[in-house]
Amino acid sequence: MIHSLFFDIDGTLVSFKTHTVPRSAVLAIKKYQALGIKTFLCTGRPRVLIQDFSLPSYGGLYFDGLIAQNGGYCESGDGQIIYQSKIDMRDIHSLLMYLKENEPFPVSMVTRNKVYINYIDQKVKDLATLAGMDLPQVYPLEEITDEVIQISLYGDVRLEAEVMSKAILHSESSRWHPDFTDITPKGDNKGTGVEKMLHYFGLPRKGTMAFGDGGNDIPMLEYAEVGVAMGNATDPKVIAAASHVAPGVDEDGIATFLEEYFKTLNPSSPLQSLPE
């Protein structure tokens, strides 16, 4: 029996078109929470950029835990920090040197409380609009004194491959968009984040279900017992990593899949008869 649901945010729980959680998903999540199923957010966003889902505009949702920065940060629903990693200083120094010696491109660095970027171009603006986020603060990256917990590169896979092979040797990359990639400490990904969250709550891997739509969701989809790719996923590797495919976020994908999944398991289950 499913005991825990894990949701990616952008493009899975939250629509890129409306920047809100579909009402059907809000009702479905609250329905399963009422039956004691735990729910978690699992996102590539750093903690400082995560929406307040308790607000009415997001459906007044509460979650049992949060996995952020692609597994690099884990927090219980009551605010207890379970895990926090940081970028190796050697990678920060070598990346800054690479930026000085090569044609510049936008790079953002995230601390616990702020997101800084070296400069803003159209790619940065377009991605901020897509995700419904404010633009980062332009600031000299070499002057950041706080610990850097995540780095983001704005560029294609070719640029990513070059930077990762020449400048960033102690971290790993993952992406959910053709023009953007996240850099996190080596060994951190959404799958390891789910594992840490389950360990904290004393729950087994069996009985987990995860929803995602981007390349950075692949480790989570592979780790969960039931991995569900959203129908709006554009990367074939995401579909291949999942055991199931749901309709897209704007086609009530989460609610539709959950209803059909539990109905198939047990047509007479009380999950089908809860009031909306």
MARLO-843686 format. One line per 3 residues: number of its first residue (from 1); their letters; for each residue x, y, z of C-alpha. Coordinates in pm, whole numbers, plus 50000, padded with zeros to 5 digits. Layout:
<sites>
NUM = a = X Y Z ~ ...
</sites>
This chain:
<sites>
1 = mih = 50000 50000 50000 ~ 50123 50349 49920 ~ 50224 50538 50236
4 = slf = 50409 50840 50089 ~ 50367 51068 49787 ~ 50653 51284 49656
7 = fdi = 50585 51574 49421 ~ 50820 51776 49204 ~ 50701 52138 49195
10 = dgt = 50755 52308 48858 ~ 50569 52140 48577 ~ 50432 51870 48806
13 = lvs = 50249 52018 49102 ~ 50253 52376 48973 ~ 50156 52462 48616
16 = fkt = 50402 52658 48402 ~ 50099 52823 48241 ~ 49911 52941 48551
19 = htv = 50184 52924 48821 ~ 49925 52770 49051 ~ 49835 52421 49173
22 = prs = 49535 52283 48982 ~ 49230 52262 49205 ~ 49200 51892 49126
25 = avl = 49549 51832 49265 ~ 49475 52032 49579 ~ 49163 51825 49647
28 = aik = 49341 51498 49573 ~ 49635 51574 49802 ~ 49407 51674 50089
31 = kyq = 49198 51361 50030 ~ 49493 51126 50069 ~ 49638 51323 50358
34 = alg = 49308 51270 50539 ~ 49366 50894 50511 ~ 49711 50921 50668
37 = ikt = 49925 50913 50353 ~ 50227 51139 50391 ~ 50304 51398 50126
40 = flc = 50635 51563 50041 ~ 50770 51825 49805 ~ 51082 51727 49610
43 = tgr = 51222 52009 49398 ~ 51534 52143 49234 ~ 51459 52485 49379
46 = prv = 51665 52597 49676 ~ 51475 52652 50000 ~ 51481 53031 49958
49 = liq = 51287 53012 49628 ~ 51010 52771 49728 ~ 50654 52898 49724
52 = dfs = 50445 52917 50040 ~ 50191 52646 49962 ~ 49993 52725 50276
55 = lps = 49866 53041 50106 ~ 49512 53030 49964 ~ 49651 53104 49618
58 = ygg = 49830 52765 49631 ~ 49537 52578 49780 ~ 49629 52602 50148
61 = lyf = 49848 52292 50128 ~ 50074 52158 50401 ~ 50335 51887 50354
64 = dgl = 50510 51644 50585 ~ 50850 51739 50450 ~ 51051 51921 50188
67 = iaq = 51338 51802 49969 ~ 51503 52099 49798 ~ 51807 52175 49577
70 = ngg = 51782 51833 49412 ~ 51830 51641 49734 ~ 52085 51876 49889
73 = yce = 51841 52001 50151 ~ 51583 51805 50350 ~ 51344 51954 50605
76 = sgd = 51055 51808 50803 ~ 50715 51972 50794 ~ 50777 52132 51133
79 = gqi = 51096 52301 51010 ~ 51354 52053 51142 ~ 51656 52049 50908
82 = iyq = 51737 51687 50830 ~ 52018 51743 50580 ~ 52204 52034 50420
85 = ski = 52499 52011 50184 ~ 52721 52277 50028 ~ 52926 52318 49711
88 = dmr = 53293 52225 49737 ~ 53502 52545 49752 ~ 53740 52399 49493
91 = dih = 53456 52396 49240 ~ 53360 52754 49321 ~ 53717 52878 49277
94 = sll = 53772 52687 48952 ~ 53439 52804 48810 ~ 53522 53167 48887
97 = myl = 53856 53121 48711 ~ 53683 52958 48413 ~ 53447 53256 48385
100 = ken = 53742 53495 48378 ~ 53925 53301 48110 ~ 53634 53225 47876
103 = epf = 53341 53398 47712 ~ 53103 53481 47996 ~ 52761 53328 48043
106 = pvs = 52503 53367 48321 ~ 52581 53179 48643 ~ 52384 53202 48964
109 = mvt = 52505 53101 49308 ~ 52266 53028 49592 ~ 52333 53081 49961
112 = rnk = 52087 52989 50235 ~ 51912 53324 50210 ~ 51991 53473 49869
115 = vyi = 52036 53404 49499 ~ 52311 53596 49318 ~ 52392 53607 48947
118 = nyi = 52682 53755 48750 ~ 52457 53908 48484 ~ 52112 53871 48332
121 = dqk = 52038 53793 47968 ~ 51722 53689 47783 ~ 51761 53323 47884
124 = vkd = 51755 53423 48250 ~ 51449 53642 48199 ~ 51264 53373 48005
127 = lat = 51332 53106 48267 ~ 51226 53337 48551 ~ 50900 53404 48368
130 = lag = 50846 53033 48300 ~ 50894 52941 48667 ~ 50711 53246 48801
133 = mdl = 51014 53368 48996 ~ 51176 53707 49050 ~ 51507 53774 48877
136 = pqv = 51817 53704 49089 ~ 52024 53990 49230 ~ 52316 54087 49005
139 = ypl = 52627 54072 49220 ~ 52999 53992 49173 ~ 53018 53620 49240
142 = eei = 53375 53643 49367 ~ 53253 53865 49651 ~ 53008 53611 49796
145 = tde = 53122 53523 50147 ~ 52842 53290 50261 ~ 52841 52918 50191
148 = viq = 52718 52836 49840 ~ 52470 52549 49844 ~ 52376 52538 49474
151 = isl = 52499 52674 49141 ~ 52299 52717 48821 ~ 52441 52750 48471
154 = ygd = 52237 52911 48195 ~ 52335 52732 47876 ~ 52290 52424 47661
157 = vrl = 52417 52071 47716 ~ 52738 52146 47527 ~ 52829 52424 47767
160 = eae = 52731 52209 48062 ~ 52957 51925 47947 ~ 53253 52157 47897
163 = vms = 53218 52333 48233 ~ 53165 52008 48422 ~ 53473 51850 48265
166 = kai = 53704 52149 48303 ~ 53592 52350 48604 ~ 53351 52156 48826
169 = lhs = 53500 51823 48930 ~ 53352 51767 49277 ~ 52983 51829 49203
172 = ess = 52723 51696 48963 ~ 52470 51847 48726 ~ 52107 51785 48639
175 = rwh = 51864 51979 48425 ~ 51492 52020 48366 ~ 51519 52272 48080
178 = pdf = 51734 52291 47763 ~ 51880 52629 47867 ~ 51942 52565 48236
181 = tdi = 52126 52318 48460 ~ 52160 52284 48837 ~ 52492 52204 49003
184 = tpk = 52475 52025 49338 ~ 52731 51845 49558 ~ 52836 51506 49424
187 = gdn = 52607 51234 49553 ~ 52304 51458 49600 ~ 51998 51403 49384
190 = kgt = 51624 51372 49432 ~ 51653 50998 49486 ~ 51897 51035 49775
193 = gve = 51674 51310 49913 ~ 51377 51073 49918 ~ 51594 50810 50085
196 = kml = 51698 51054 50361 ~ 51338 51163 50418 ~ 51217 50805 50448
199 = hyf = 51495 50726 50695 ~ 51397 51025 50909 ~ 51034 50912 50926
202 = glp = 51121 50543 50963 ~ 50943 50447 50642 ~ 51039 50180 50386
205 = rkg = 51114 50241 50019 ~ 50830 50006 49933 ~ 50507 50203 49934
208 = tma = 50646 50524 49783 ~ 50507 50706 49481 ~ 50677 51000 49307
211 = fgd = 50562 51243 49037 ~ 50799 51438 48811 ~ 50842 51588 48465
214 = ggn = 51208 51690 48426 ~ 51550 51533 48388 ~ 51638 51609 48749
217 = dip = 51339 51395 48853 ~ 51485 51077 48704 ~ 51667 50958 49022
220 = mle = 51346 51009 49223 ~ 51129 50829 48966 ~ 51373 50538 48960
223 = yae = 51400 50521 49339 ~ 51027 50525 49419 ~ 50831 50203 49404
226 = vgv = 50588 50380 49173 ~ 50747 50645 48953 ~ 50501 50863 48762
229 = amg = 50610 51084 48471 ~ 50380 51372 48387 ~ 50240 51377 48036
232 = nat = 50397 51719 47975 ~ 50748 51575 48020 ~ 50950 51647 47704
235 = dpk = 51260 51438 47780 ~ 51220 51075 47666 ~ 51456 50968 47946
238 = via = 51202 51088 48202 ~ 50931 50869 48049 ~ 51173 50575 48036
241 = aas = 51265 50616 48404 ~ 50903 50602 48518 ~ 50684 50299 48570
244 = hva = 50371 50497 48479 ~ 50273 50807 48281 ~ 50002 51047 48399
247 = pgv = 49824 51317 48200 ~ 49993 51658 48203 ~ 49976 51900 48493
250 = ded = 49722 52114 48305 ~ 49510 51806 48231 ~ 49457 51723 48601
253 = gia = 49736 51466 48583 ~ 49799 51414 48953 ~ 49435 51376 49054
256 = tfl = 49348 51159 48754 ~ 49639 50923 48805 ~ 49585 50883 49181
259 = eey = 49216 50809 49135 ~ 49278 50551 48864 ~ 49572 50391 49044
262 = fkt = 49389 50332 49370 ~ 49071 50231 49191 ~ 49264 49964 49003
265 = lnp = 49417 49834 49326 ~ 49086 49821 49509 ~ 48764 49931 49338
268 = ssp = 48582 49945 49673 ~ 48854 50144 49849 ~ 48733 50435 50066
271 = lqs = 48981 50647 49872 ~ 48716 50672 49602 ~ 48435 50789 49827
274 = lpe = 48586 51075 50024 ~ 48392 51400 49989 ~ 48543 51682 49787
</sites>
